[in-house]
Amino acid sequence: MTQTTDNQQISYDLTLINNWQKQLNYSDDQVRAVIQIGSDDLPDFLAGHLDVDTYDLAAERMRKVAFKQLLPHLDTRSAYLLNGMKFEIRDLRLTPETVRQITGVSADEYKRFLAGQSDRLVYEDAFDWLGVYYYFQTKR
């Protein structure tokens, strides 16, 4: 799905949808079914001409499907936390060792942690620690 909008929020939602489409190897028709956009509305949707709430809802629908497919061992909250932490790790270009030091996740657990196979409490704690670290790194 190709987007053509200048609205940053709409562009962000469309980018998320496109990224998940690629990760899931979904066709345009599969994505339209998930986000519940009819074929008649698709050109306006891709052009960013619909209400902002339409894009938020579409991204949320796609997010739920993506999390269930990509992180099947996690509950929705833990999947959200892990997704946020992966963003922070990429954004700050943190090494695995630095992430382990910040979060307290052991070297043995680290791969399972990133794959969404840890206990939900691990994600809760790690998110808190990494969130504080991220805040202070980006506050400057």
Buried (B, 14 or more C-beta within 10 A) or exposed (E): BEBEBEEEEBBEBBEBBBEBBEEBEBEEEEBBEBBEBEEEBBEEBBEBBBEEEBBBBBBEBBBEBBBEEBBEEBEEEBBBBBBBBEEBBEEBEBEBEEBBEBBEBEEEBBEBBBEBBBEBEBBEBBBEBBBEBBEEEEEE
